[in-house]
């Protein structure tokens, strides 16, 4: 029985699992030229791409010219679509974070994001005063 198990392990050792190729480029190595280009190209389709475009414009990654205003525009677009990282970046830059929670729900933010719920609950809805929930 041990010999059979050893043979099975040897056979499996030659197998490789491959990650599906994302031809969009957004899954390229972060902060590279191809990642930035994909972020800019896909910014209207994917919230993570809009966030990536913002990072590239803010910091000049991937050969993208630094442009704080463009970065903020991309971060706002991503935050409105539900990208939590974009909200973090907007706060860091001193920009008000959009408070449209319905868009976050439409974007699929759910219980897997519970670690960020305390941050989301601190964002007042229009007409509400900031404060604890």
MOLINRA-V918250 format. One record per residue. RES is the residue in one small letter. SS is DSSP state (hx for helix, st for strand, lp for the rest). OMEGA is omega in radians with two decimals (999 if undefined). D_LAST is the distance of its C-alpha to the last C-alpha in Angstrom with 1 decimal. Layout:
RES|SS|OMEGA|D_LAST ; RES|SS|OMEGA|D_LAST
//
This chain:
x|lp|3.12|60.8 ; x|hx|-3.14|59.8 ; x|hx|3.12|61.8 ; x|hx|3.12|60.1 ; x|hx|3.13|56.6 ; x|hx|3.10|57.8 ; x|hx|3.14|59.1 ; x|hx|3.12|55.9 ; x|hx|3.10|54.0 ; x|hx|-3.14|56.5 ; x|hx|-3.13|56.2 ; x|hx|-3.12|52.5 ; x|hx|3.14|52.6 ; x|lp|3.14|54.2 ; x|lp|3.08|51.4 ; x|lp|3.03|48.8 ; x|lp|-3.14|45.5 ; x|lp|3.08|44.7 ; x|lp|3.09|41.4 ; x|lp|-3.11|41.6 ; x|lp|3.05|42.4 ; x|lp|-3.04|39.9 ; x|lp|3.14|42.3 ; x|lp|-3.12|39.6 ; x|lp|-3.09|39.6 ; x|lp|3.09|35.9 ; x|lp|3.08|36.3 ; x|lp|3.09|38.9 ; x|lp|-3.11|38.6 ; x|lp|3.05|35.6 ; x|lp|3.07|36.5 ; x|lp|3.13|40.0 ; x|hx|-3.12|41.7 ; x|hx|3.10|41.5 ; x|hx|3.14|37.7 ; x|hx|3.13|37.2 ; x|hx|3.12|39.6 ; x|hx|3.12|37.9 ; x|hx|3.14|34.5 ; x|hx|-3.11|35.9 ; x|hx|-3.05|37.9 ; x|hx|-3.01|35.1 ; x|lp|3.12|32.3 ; x|lp|-3.08|32.2 ; x|lp|-3.03|32.2 ; x|lp|-3.12|29.9 ; x|hx|3.12|26.6 ; x|hx|3.12|27.8 ; x|hx|3.10|30.9 ; x|hx|3.09|29.3 ; x|hx|3.13|27.4 ; x|hx|3.12|30.7 ; x|hx|3.09|32.4 ; x|hx|3.12|30.0 ; x|hx|-3.11|30.7 ; x|hx|3.14|34.4 ; x|hx|-3.14|34.4 ; x|hx|-2.98|32.3 ; x|hx|-3.12|34.5 ; x|lp|3.13|37.8 ; x|hx|3.02|37.8 ; x|hx|3.13|40.5 ; x|hx|3.12|42.6 ; x|lp|3.14|40.1 ; x|lp|3.11|40.4 ; x|lp|3.12|37.5 ; x|lp|-3.05|35.7 ; x|hx|-3.13|32.3 ; x|hx|3.08|31.9 ; x|hx|3.12|32.7 ; x|hx|-3.14|30.3 ; x|hx|3.10|27.5 ; x|hx|3.12|28.5 ; x|hx|3.11|28.6 ; x|hx|3.11|25.2 ; x|hx|3.12|23.7 ; x|hx|-3.12|25.6 ; x|hx|-3.14|24.3 ; x|hx|3.10|20.6 ; x|hx|3.12|20.9 ; x|lp|3.08|22.5 ; x|lp|-3.14|19.7 ; x|lp|-3.06|21.3 ; x|hx|3.14|18.7 ; x|hx|3.13|21.4 ; x|hx|3.08|22.1 ; x|hx|3.09|18.6 ; x|hx|-3.13|19.2 ; x|hx|3.10|22.6 ; x|hx|3.11|21.5 ; x|hx|3.13|19.2 ; x|hx|3.14|22.2 ; x|lp|3.11|24.4 ; x|lp|-3.13|22.3 ; x|lp|3.12|21.7 ; x|lp|-3.13|18.6 ; x|lp|3.10|17.2 ; x|lp|-3.06|17.3 ; x|lp|-3.11|14.1 ; x|lp|-3.09|16.0 ; x|hx|3.13|14.1 ; x|hx|3.10|17.0 ; x|hx|3.08|19.3 ; x|hx|3.12|17.5 ; x|hx|3.12|18.0 ; x|hx|-3.11|21.6 ; x|lp|3.06|22.2 ; x|lp|3.08|21.7 ; x|lp|-3.04|18.7 ; x|lp|-3.05|17.9 ; x|hx|3.14|17.5 ; x|hx|3.13|19.9 ; x|hx|-3.07|17.4 ; x|hx|3.13|14.9 ; x|hx|3.14|15.6 ; x|hx|-3.06|13.9 ; x|hx|3.12|10.8 ; x|hx|3.09|8.9 ; x|hx|-3.12|10.6 ; x|hx|-3.10|9.9 ; x|hx|3.13|6.2 ; x|lp|-3.13|7.0 ; x|lp|-3.11|9.4 ; x|lp|3.00|9.2 ; x|lp|3.13|11.2 ; x|lp|3.13|14.5 ; x|lp|3.13|14.4 ; x|lp|3.06|10.8 ; x|lp|3.07|10.4 ; x|lp|3.10|8.8 ; x|lp|-3.12|6.5 ; x|lp|-3.11|3.8 ; x|lp|999|0.0
//
